[in-house]
Every structure is written in structure tokens, then in C-alpha cells.
Amino acid sequence: MADADLLNFTDDITSNVQQSELSKFSPALLTFAAVITGIIMVVGLFGNLLTVVALLKCPKVRNVAAAFIISLCIADFLFCAVVLPFAISGFWTRTWSHGGALCKLVPFLRYGNVGVSLLSIALITLNRYIMIAHHSWYARVYRKHNIALMIVFSWMFSYGMQIPTLLGVWGQFDYDPELGTCSIVPDDNGRSAKTALFVIAFIVPALLILICYARIFWVVHSSEQRMREHQRSQHPNPGTLNNGSDKRSTIKDTRETKARRNEWRITKMVLAIFLSFLVCYLPITIAKVADSHVHYPMFHIAGYLLLYASACVNPIIYVIMNAQYRAAYAAALCCPLSRLSGLTSGAYPSSPACHHIKKPERTSALASYIRT
């Protein structure tokens, strides 16, 4: 009889612990999170699909950076389509009711898409760095097969480094009762891949991006100084210059200025994407590492919502910061569905909105500016 009472007492303790863990997230907070996640999902699906269609439809905005942006949009679209419905379900029902197999697959896809997104941003930043700081390498590095290999590598590496966790030999994907969702939990030997994944998939690419941008800013600043000194040496007395020579010099300077402004707009846009990535991903990363026992549930919910928002924020940045992308979006929205079969061809007649997109100046003008 005493043994039975002790067993019942132990079961009551286990039940109370489980209940206290789940009660850390209030029903109102979880309902709010479910609604916001649903909005993010709809905006992300529409925005990322529209971006892919716009970049494919308008040949004038299709460049090397656009290839990596398309990869980023596909990753974000899959995140919205595959991961967020389960997140909404978890917030709404306050439990996981989709079976053990999906409990392993969904976090695998979630972490994989995070890796693809950050590596895509790193590849775009590296593209900007080589374009501005090492233009002579550009044509050799960014051949079609090299671009394809870079994109394939970003996907294979992001998912491949999670295979040990998927197999359960270095942490495992399972239900985390403290978080109330499926995530990376310690394996039978107490090992977890969270810290290593954070360093490999977040810290290293982020440092690479920061180094590239520091170098870009230095090159642009140095080049502007050289350009001003060159102009002062070439035009000591503007009134005595030959009119024809002065006109040619003015045309050349204008052409180079347009090229610089176009490249700098794209570079600033990529920087905004990276900063938004940091703002969206750092809170949940810090929460998982510093508050693994969920002492501050509001911090975790806010972190998850920011993480999910990262899948829909990039198209908003494109619209705000780049007039060419705005025109491409207008072309995609005005395009009849019967013409979407020609999206991958640059020879088809594009939508009238595409004709208003100014084609960027040849990059040789930027190169001559950098070498001045």
C-alpha cells in the first residue's frame, strides 16, 4: 500500500512539473503568437514568390546578385510554407500533435532554412565585395557554373551539417517540453549540437559578412578621396579648359557616378538585409543559449516571432530601397498569367513596367573609378 502511495505521489510530481512548464506560456500570449505567425506566413509566401517572379520576368534586373537573392527567397518561401503552419498549430493547440517523424523533420527544415538564408546573404555580400574591391577577379569567379556550385553548396552544407543530429549521434531532434515545441535536445549521452551549430552556421558567416563590409567601406572611402584629388589635379582652372575635352570628361564622370550609385544602392540593400537578419535571429539564439530552461517565456515568444518575421522582411526591404525592384514588382503584378511560361527567357517581350527600369551602367565604369 505504501509503495502504491509513493508511486502515485511520484506521478503527481511529474504531472505538476509538466504542467508548470507548459503554463509558462499564457494562453493569451500563445494565441497572439499564432495570429501574428499566420500574418507573417501569408505576407512571406506572397512577397517571396513575387520577388522570384519579378527577378525572372525582368531581364534588366537579373544579375549575379539576383541569383543568390532568388535562392534566399526560395528558402524563405519554403520556411513559410513548410515550417510556419506547424508553428501556428503549436501556438494554437499548445502542444505537438503531428507525430514523432514530423517532430524530427520540421526542426531539421527550420534550422536548414536558417543556414541557407545566412549563407545566401554571405554569398551576396562576397559578390559585392569582389565587385567593388577586386573587380579584376569578377568575371573569372562569377561564371555560370561557379554560381550554381555556390548555391548548391549553401543548401547542401546547411542541411548536411545537421545529419548527425537527425541520426541522433550528436544531439537529436525531439519534443522539448520546456519550449513546448520540437527542437534540438540532448541525446542519450547528454550531447547537443546547438552551440556548435550556432558557431558554424551563425558566427562564422556573420564575421565574414562584417569583414567584407568593413573592407567595402574602406575601398569606397579611399576611392572617393582619390577621385576628388584626381579631379582637382585635372581641373585647376576650369575656365581655361578646352570645351570639348571638358564635355567628354563631364560625360565620363556622370557615367561613372551612375555606375557607382547603382552598385552602392545594391550594396546598401544587402547590408540592410544582413542587419535585419541579425535583429531577427539574435534574440531567439540568445534565448536558447542563455535561457535554456525558459525562465523568461516572453523573451522566447518574441524571439520566435522575430525569427519568423525574417522570412517576410526581405521583399519589404527590396521595395523600400531599390527603385529597379519596385518596377520589377510592378511588372510581375501586371503580367497576365498566360505569359508566365516565358519567365526564364530574356528574349520575350517584357511587361511595360520593365521598360521603365534603367539598365545599370557597365561595371567597367566602376572598375575605372576604383582603379583611379
MISE-142400 format. One record per residue (C-alpha): chain; residue number from 1; x, y, z. Coordinates in nm, 3 decimals. Layout:
<lumgus>
LUMGU  kette   nr        u        v        w
LUMGU      A  NUM        X        Y        Z
...
</lumgus>
This chain:
<lumgus>
LUMGU  kette   nr        u        v        w
LUMGU      A    1    0.000    0.000    0.000
LUMGU      A    2    0.285    0.235    0.084
LUMGU      A    3    0.452    0.158   -0.249
LUMGU      A    4    0.132    0.243   -0.433
LUMGU      A    5    0.103    0.573   -0.248
LUMGU      A    6    0.466    0.654   -0.327
LUMGU      A    7    0.408    0.575   -0.695
LUMGU      A    8    0.101    0.800   -0.707
LUMGU      A    9    0.297    1.076   -0.534
LUMGU      A   10    0.576    1.047   -0.791
LUMGU      A   11    0.325    1.061   -1.078
LUMGU      A   12    0.167    1.372   -0.926
LUMGU      A   13    0.509    1.540   -0.909
LUMGU      A   14    0.579    1.455   -1.273
LUMGU      A   15    0.237    1.585   -1.378
LUMGU      A   16    0.282    1.908   -1.183
LUMGU      A   17    0.630    1.966   -1.333
LUMGU      A   18    0.497    1.913   -1.683
LUMGU      A   19    0.200    2.140   -1.614
LUMGU      A   20    0.422    2.413   -1.469
LUMGU      A   21    0.648    2.402   -1.772
LUMGU      A   22    0.361    2.439   -2.016
LUMGU      A   23    0.194    2.708   -1.807
LUMGU      A   24    0.496    2.935   -1.852
LUMGU      A   25    0.336    3.041   -2.179
LUMGU      A   26   -0.003    3.201   -2.110
LUMGU      A   27   -0.294    3.114   -2.345
LUMGU      A   28   -0.335    3.479   -2.446
LUMGU      A   29    0.033    3.506   -2.534
LUMGU      A   30    0.023    3.188   -2.742
LUMGU      A   31   -0.294    3.295   -2.923
LUMGU      A   32   -0.136    3.630   -3.006
LUMGU      A   33    0.175    3.448   -3.134
LUMGU      A   34   -0.040    3.220   -3.353
LUMGU      A   35   -0.222    3.515   -3.514
LUMGU      A   36    0.100    3.710   -3.579
LUMGU      A   37    0.268    3.398   -3.723
LUMGU      A   38   -0.028    3.349   -3.958
LUMGU      A   39    0.007    3.705   -4.087
LUMGU      A   40    0.381    3.657   -4.132
LUMGU      A   41    0.320    3.335   -4.325
LUMGU      A   42    0.078    3.497   -4.572
LUMGU      A   43    0.300    3.802   -4.628
LUMGU      A   44    0.610    3.582   -4.665
LUMGU      A   45    0.452    3.344   -4.916
LUMGU      A   46    0.325    3.630   -5.132
LUMGU      A   47    0.633    3.852   -5.102
LUMGU      A   48    0.895    3.587   -5.173
LUMGU      A   49    0.701    3.433   -5.463
LUMGU      A   50    0.650    3.780   -5.610
LUMGU      A   51    1.023    3.854   -5.579
LUMGU      A   52    1.120    3.534   -5.761
LUMGU      A   53    0.870    3.604   -6.042
LUMGU      A   54    0.985    3.968   -6.066
LUMGU      A   55    1.354    3.879   -6.092
LUMGU      A   56    1.284    3.613   -6.353
LUMGU      A   57    1.048    3.832   -6.554
LUMGU      A   58    1.262    4.142   -6.593
LUMGU      A   59    1.599    4.068   -6.761
LUMGU      A   60    1.734    4.412   -6.672
LUMGU      A   61    1.747    4.328   -6.301
LUMGU      A   62    1.878    3.975   -6.349
LUMGU      A   63    2.242    3.973   -6.242
LUMGU      A   64    2.470    3.762   -6.024
LUMGU      A   65    2.331    3.908   -5.701
LUMGU      A   66    1.979    3.829   -5.824
LUMGU      A   67    2.068    3.458   -5.849
LUMGU      A   68    2.159    3.449   -5.480
LUMGU      A   69    1.854    3.659   -5.391
LUMGU      A   70    1.633    3.406   -5.570
LUMGU      A   71    1.795    3.127   -5.364
LUMGU      A   72    1.729    3.330   -5.048
LUMGU      A   73    1.366    3.387   -5.149
LUMGU      A   74    1.312    3.016   -5.219
LUMGU      A   75    1.449    2.929   -4.874
LUMGU      A   76    1.221    3.187   -4.712
LUMGU      A   77    0.921    3.069   -4.918
LUMGU      A   78    0.977    2.706   -4.809
LUMGU      A   79    1.015    2.824   -4.450
LUMGU      A   80    0.675    2.995   -4.469
LUMGU      A   81    0.509    2.704   -4.650
LUMGU      A   82    0.652    2.411   -4.451
LUMGU      A   83    0.762    2.535   -4.107
LUMGU      A   84    0.521    2.813   -4.013
LUMGU      A   85    0.198    2.606   -4.037
LUMGU      A   86    0.335    2.376   -3.766
LUMGU      A   87    0.440    2.678   -3.560
LUMGU      A   88    0.086    2.816   -3.581
LUMGU      A   89   -0.053    2.477   -3.481
LUMGU      A   90    0.183    2.457   -3.184
LUMGU      A   91    0.091    2.805   -3.061
LUMGU      A   92   -0.280    2.743   -3.110
LUMGU      A   93   -0.310    2.393   -2.958
LUMGU      A   94   -0.028    2.446   -2.703
LUMGU      A   95    0.116    2.103   -2.782
LUMGU      A   96    0.268    1.893   -3.063
LUMGU      A   97    0.016    1.661   -3.223
LUMGU      A   98    0.180    1.568   -3.553
LUMGU      A   99    0.377    1.257   -3.459
LUMGU      A  100    0.741    1.175   -3.395
LUMGU      A  101    0.856    1.172   -3.758
LUMGU      A  102    0.744    1.529   -3.824
LUMGU      A  103    0.887    1.631   -3.487
LUMGU      A  104    1.227    1.541   -3.630
LUMGU      A  105    1.168    1.669   -3.983
LUMGU      A  106    1.024    2.015   -3.906
LUMGU      A  107    1.314    2.143   -3.690
LUMGU      A  108    1.554    1.989   -3.942
LUMGU      A  109    1.393    2.200   -4.215
LUMGU      A  110    1.375    2.505   -3.987
LUMGU      A  111    1.745    2.503   -3.899
LUMGU      A  112    1.838    2.416   -4.258
LUMGU      A  113    1.649    2.713   -4.399
LUMGU      A  114    1.813    2.942   -4.145
LUMGU      A  115    2.153    2.820   -4.267
LUMGU      A  116    2.060    2.868   -4.633
LUMGU      A  117    1.935    3.221   -4.564
LUMGU      A  118    2.250    3.332   -4.385
LUMGU      A  119    2.484    3.167   -4.637
LUMGU      A  120    2.290    3.330   -4.922
LUMGU      A  121    2.335    3.670   -4.757
LUMGU      A  122    2.705    3.591   -4.710
LUMGU      A  123    2.738    3.497   -5.080
LUMGU      A  124    2.564    3.819   -5.188
LUMGU      A  125    2.796    4.019   -4.962
LUMGU      A  126    3.100    3.840   -5.102
LUMGU      A  127    2.973    3.920   -5.451
LUMGU      A  128    2.950    4.289   -5.360
LUMGU      A  129    3.298    4.278   -5.206
LUMGU      A  130    3.461    4.124   -5.515
LUMGU      A  131    3.271    4.360   -5.744
LUMGU      A  132    3.395    4.668   -5.558
LUMGU      A  133    3.732    4.568   -5.411
LUMGU      A  134    3.864    4.310   -5.663
LUMGU      A  135    3.685    4.382   -5.988
LUMGU      A  136    3.953    4.214   -6.200
LUMGU      A  137    3.857    3.879   -6.042
LUMGU      A  138    3.485    3.923   -6.101
LUMGU      A  139    3.444    3.770   -6.447
LUMGU      A  140    3.658    3.469   -6.354
LUMGU      A  141    3.487    3.399   -6.020
LUMGU      A  142    3.126    3.451   -6.125
LUMGU      A  143    3.090    3.217   -6.417
LUMGU      A  144    2.757    3.037   -6.450
LUMGU      A  145    2.882    2.702   -6.322
LUMGU      A  146    3.058    2.867   -6.029
LUMGU      A  147    2.740    3.050   -5.931
LUMGU      A  148    2.545    2.723   -5.947
LUMGU      A  149    2.807    2.548   -5.732
LUMGU      A  150    2.792    2.827   -5.472
LUMGU      A  151    2.414    2.800   -5.446
LUMGU      A  152    2.419    2.418   -5.430
LUMGU      A  153    2.691    2.434   -5.162
LUMGU      A  154    2.484    2.671   -4.946
LUMGU      A  155    2.193    2.425   -4.948
LUMGU      A  156    2.397    2.106   -4.906
LUMGU      A  157    2.614    2.248   -4.627
LUMGU      A  158    2.318    2.394   -4.434
LUMGU      A  159    2.131    2.064   -4.430
LUMGU      A  160    2.433    1.834   -4.433
LUMGU      A  161    2.578    1.961   -4.106
LUMGU      A  162    2.252    1.859   -3.935
LUMGU      A  163    2.265    1.496   -4.048
LUMGU      A  164    2.441    1.378   -3.725
LUMGU      A  165    2.165    1.542   -3.518
LUMGU      A  166    1.897    1.391   -3.742
LUMGU      A  167    2.054    1.047   -3.685
LUMGU      A  168    2.072    1.109   -3.310
LUMGU      A  169    2.450    1.079   -3.277
LUMGU      A  170    2.513    1.446   -3.186
LUMGU      A  171    2.206    1.570   -3.008
LUMGU      A  172    1.869    1.485   -3.155
LUMGU      A  173    1.555    1.644   -3.292
LUMGU      A  174    1.273    1.581   -3.047
LUMGU      A  175    0.997    1.745   -2.848
LUMGU      A  176    1.126    1.995   -2.593
LUMGU      A  177    0.868    2.016   -2.311
LUMGU      A  178    1.015    2.336   -2.173
LUMGU      A  179    0.975    2.516   -2.506
LUMGU      A  180    0.656    2.331   -2.598
LUMGU      A  181    0.788    2.266   -2.950
LUMGU      A  182    1.019    2.033   -3.142
LUMGU      A  183    1.381    2.141   -3.137
LUMGU      A  184    1.736    2.016   -3.075
LUMGU      A  185    1.757    1.837   -2.740
LUMGU      A  186    2.046    1.644   -2.578
LUMGU      A  187    2.091    1.284   -2.694
LUMGU      A  188    2.121    0.982   -2.466
LUMGU      A  189    2.481    1.080   -2.387
LUMGU      A  190    2.386    1.436   -2.295
LUMGU      A  191    2.539    1.591   -2.608
LUMGU      A  192    2.377    1.872   -2.806
LUMGU      A  193    2.472    2.037   -3.136
LUMGU      A  194    2.314    2.376   -3.055
LUMGU      A  195    2.635    2.555   -2.959
LUMGU      A  196    2.837    2.414   -3.250
LUMGU      A  197    2.563    2.498   -3.500
LUMGU      A  198    2.545    2.849   -3.358
LUMGU      A  199    2.922    2.896   -3.412
LUMGU      A  200    2.946    2.726   -3.754
LUMGU      A  201    2.622    2.846   -3.910
LUMGU      A  202    2.587    3.187   -3.748
LUMGU      A  203    2.909    3.332   -3.603
LUMGU      A  204    3.140    3.236   -3.892
LUMGU      A  205    2.915    3.368   -4.178
LUMGU      A  206    2.833    3.680   -3.974
LUMGU      A  207    3.202    3.755   -3.920
LUMGU      A  208    3.268    3.701   -4.292
LUMGU      A  209    2.991    3.948   -4.378
LUMGU      A  210    3.119    4.208   -4.131
LUMGU      A  211    3.477    4.177   -4.263
LUMGU      A  212    3.358    4.215   -4.622
LUMGU      A  213    3.155    4.525   -4.540
LUMGU      A  214    3.441    4.680   -4.345
LUMGU      A  215    3.662    4.628   -4.649
LUMGU      A  216    3.392    4.762   -4.887
LUMGU      A  217    3.353    5.082   -4.686
LUMGU      A  218    3.731    5.129   -4.677
LUMGU      A  219    3.767    5.081   -5.054
LUMGU      A  220    3.478    5.316   -5.133
LUMGU      A  221    3.610    5.583   -4.895
LUMGU      A  222    3.966    5.557   -5.037
LUMGU      A  223    3.838    5.565   -5.394
LUMGU      A  224    3.630    5.876   -5.330
LUMGU      A  225    3.933    6.052   -5.189
LUMGU      A  226    4.143    5.955   -5.492
LUMGU      A  227    3.867    6.070   -5.726
LUMGU      A  228    3.846    6.412   -5.561
LUMGU      A  229    4.224    6.453   -5.576
LUMGU      A  230    4.226    6.345   -5.941
LUMGU      A  231    3.953    6.595   -6.029
LUMGU      A  232    4.137    6.878   -5.853
LUMGU      A  233    4.459    6.796   -6.040
LUMGU      A  234    4.281    6.776   -6.376
LUMGU      A  235    4.077    7.096   -6.332
LUMGU      A  236    4.294    7.361   -6.166
LUMGU      A  237    4.135    7.642   -6.370
LUMGU      A  238    3.803    7.527   -6.516
LUMGU      A  239    3.770    7.840   -6.729
LUMGU      A  240    4.084    7.761   -6.932
LUMGU      A  241    3.994    7.406   -7.031
LUMGU      A  242    3.903    7.311   -7.385
LUMGU      A  243    3.525    7.288   -7.413
LUMGU      A  244    3.532    6.954   -7.600
LUMGU      A  245    3.766    6.793   -7.351
LUMGU      A  246    3.566    6.929   -7.061
LUMGU      A  247    3.243    6.789   -7.209
LUMGU      A  248    3.393    6.441   -7.256
LUMGU      A  249    3.528    6.447   -6.903
LUMGU      A  250    3.188    6.552   -6.768
LUMGU      A  251    3.011    6.270   -6.956
LUMGU      A  252    3.262    6.017   -6.826
LUMGU      A  253    3.228    6.142   -6.469
LUMGU      A  254    2.848    6.126   -6.496
LUMGU      A  255    2.861    5.770   -6.630
LUMGU      A  256    3.095    5.660   -6.353
LUMGU      A  257    2.883    5.833   -6.091
LUMGU      A  258    2.572    5.647   -6.209
LUMGU      A  259    2.757    5.315   -6.200
LUMGU      A  260    2.887    5.385   -5.851
LUMGU      A  261    2.544    5.485   -5.727
LUMGU      A  262    2.382    5.172   -5.871
LUMGU      A  263    2.639    4.939   -5.714
LUMGU      A  264    2.626    5.129   -5.386
LUMGU      A  265    2.244    5.105   -5.376
LUMGU      A  266    2.262    4.727   -5.412
LUMGU      A  267    2.539    4.708   -5.151
LUMGU      A  268    2.339    4.913   -4.901
LUMGU      A  269    2.035    4.697   -4.967
LUMGU      A  270    2.233    4.381   -4.890
LUMGU      A  271    2.366    4.545   -4.573
LUMGU      A  272    2.007    4.621   -4.468
LUMGU      A  273    1.916    4.256   -4.531
LUMGU      A  274    2.204    4.139   -4.314
LUMGU      A  275    2.120    4.381   -4.032
LUMGU      A  276    1.757    4.271   -4.040
LUMGU      A  277    1.879    3.910   -4.024
LUMGU      A  278    2.079    3.989   -3.709
LUMGU      A  279    1.783    4.167   -3.549
LUMGU      A  280    1.553    3.873   -3.631
LUMGU      A  281    1.782    3.585   -3.535
LUMGU      A  282    1.991    3.708   -3.243
LUMGU      A  283    1.709    3.722   -2.983
LUMGU      A  284    1.598    3.359   -3.025
LUMGU      A  285    1.959    3.242   -3.047
LUMGU      A  286    2.045    3.420   -2.724
LUMGU      A  287    1.727    3.293   -2.560
LUMGU      A  288    1.802    2.930   -2.644
LUMGU      A  289    2.159    2.955   -2.515
LUMGU      A  290    2.116    3.184   -2.213
LUMGU      A  291    1.766    3.079   -2.100
LUMGU      A  292    1.750    2.710   -2.190
LUMGU      A  293    1.507    2.640   -1.901
LUMGU      A  294    1.264    2.911   -2.013
LUMGU      A  295    1.264    3.139   -1.712
LUMGU      A  296    1.152    3.428   -1.935
LUMGU      A  297    0.880    3.292   -2.171
LUMGU      A  298    0.802    3.634   -2.322
LUMGU      A  299    1.161    3.655   -2.448
LUMGU      A  300    1.124    3.320   -2.626
LUMGU      A  301    0.791    3.411   -2.788
LUMGU      A  302    0.929    3.745   -2.908
LUMGU      A  303    1.238    3.565   -3.038
LUMGU      A  304    1.028    3.315   -3.233
LUMGU      A  305    0.812    3.589   -3.387
LUMGU      A  306    1.121    3.782   -3.497
LUMGU      A  307    1.268    3.461   -3.637
LUMGU      A  308    0.951    3.400   -3.838
LUMGU      A  309    0.938    3.765   -3.950
LUMGU      A  310    1.278    3.724   -4.115
LUMGU      A  311    1.107    3.514   -4.382
LUMGU      A  312    0.892    3.806   -4.500
LUMGU      A  313    1.102    4.116   -4.430
LUMGU      A  314    1.341    4.092   -4.728
LUMGU      A  315    1.085    4.173   -5.002
LUMGU      A  316    0.984    4.479   -4.797
LUMGU      A  317    1.348    4.590   -4.794
LUMGU      A  318    1.371    4.544   -5.171
LUMGU      A  319    1.065    4.764   -5.224
LUMGU      A  320    1.184    5.039   -4.992
LUMGU      A  321    1.548    5.057   -5.102
LUMGU      A  322    1.559    4.979   -5.474
LUMGU      A  323    1.359    5.155   -5.746
LUMGU      A  324    1.452    4.888   -6.001
LUMGU      A  325    1.299    4.617   -5.783
LUMGU      A  326    0.985    4.828   -5.738
LUMGU      A  327    0.949    4.848   -6.115
LUMGU      A  328    1.011    4.473   -6.142
LUMGU      A  329    0.738    4.405   -5.886
LUMGU      A  330    0.502    4.626   -6.084
LUMGU      A  331    0.587    4.428   -6.398
LUMGU      A  332    0.522    4.097   -6.220
LUMGU      A  333    0.188    4.212   -6.078
LUMGU      A  334    0.072    4.344   -6.418
LUMGU      A  335    0.181    4.035   -6.607
LUMGU      A  336   -0.101    3.814   -6.744
LUMGU      A  337   -0.071    3.454   -6.627
LUMGU      A  338   -0.057    3.332   -6.988
LUMGU      A  339    0.285    3.498   -7.025
LUMGU      A  340    0.448    3.338   -6.722
LUMGU      A  341    0.570    3.049   -6.940
LUMGU      A  342    0.839    3.279   -7.080
LUMGU      A  343    0.983    3.394   -6.748
LUMGU      A  344    1.316    3.220   -6.787
LUMGU      A  345    1.387    3.369   -7.127
LUMGU      A  346    1.542    3.709   -7.176
LUMGU      A  347    1.412    3.739   -7.533
LUMGU      A  348    1.039    3.751   -7.461
LUMGU      A  349    0.862    4.089   -7.470
LUMGU      A  350    0.861    4.210   -7.113
LUMGU      A  351    0.583    4.398   -6.938
LUMGU      A  352    0.571    4.776   -6.996
LUMGU      A  353    0.681    4.832   -6.637
LUMGU      A  354    1.007    4.656   -6.717
LUMGU      A  355    1.084    4.911   -6.986
LUMGU      A  356    1.098    5.183   -6.721
LUMGU      A  357    1.380    5.006   -6.538
LUMGU      A  358    1.704    5.179   -6.620
LUMGU      A  359    1.966    4.927   -6.715
LUMGU      A  360    2.273    4.966   -6.491
LUMGU      A  361    2.582    5.115   -6.645
LUMGU      A  362    2.856    4.874   -6.743
LUMGU      A  363    3.064    4.771   -6.447
LUMGU      A  364    3.384    4.875   -6.626
LUMGU      A  365    3.298    5.231   -6.528
LUMGU      A  366    3.301    5.129   -6.165
LUMGU      A  367    3.625    4.945   -6.220
LUMGU      A  368    3.790    5.252   -6.368
LUMGU      A  369    3.666    5.452   -6.073
LUMGU      A  370    3.813    5.202   -5.826
LUMGU      A  371    4.147    5.200   -6.006
LUMGU      A  372    4.167    5.580   -6.032
</lumgus>
